Amino acid sequence: MYQKISSVSPVVHLPKLLGFWSNLQVAPLIAGAAVAAAAYAGKYGIEAWQAFKARPPRPRLRKFYEGGFQATMTRREAAMILGVRESVAAEKVKEAHLRVMVANHPDAGGSHYLASKINEAKDMMLGKTKISSSAF
């Protein structure tokens, strides 16, 4: 059903396939086309990189508050520490306090200073403030 055309590799038949072009030396033409294509791609690659670098910077959202604690804790600072809004129900304050305290408790490798600030924030949000409950 199928006939074996030739046992010779296809490379041997390349001059027949190329016809007229087999008489010319095609390798330099192919190499030249490859170099031209690489130069063309490089040009557009450089232009794209320069356009990427020249674009205006996007403002980045900060996940964490940059800055230290205020001398006297305010309701705003307390809300930021607990991760809640300033006008929030007492139940939400207690939930937020528990969540933040579990993550920062001194027994779990957290800081005593942060734990005291978290407790002070909870007291501030629940209206149980003292003049300064922080030991630090």
Secondary structure, DSSP 8 states (H G I E B T S, - for coil): ------SS-TTTTHHHHHGGGGTS-HHHHHHHHHHHHHHHHHHHHHHHHHHHHHS-------SS--S---SS--HHHHHHHHTS-SS--HHHHHHHHHHHHHHH-GGGT--HHHHHHHHHHHHHHHT---S-----
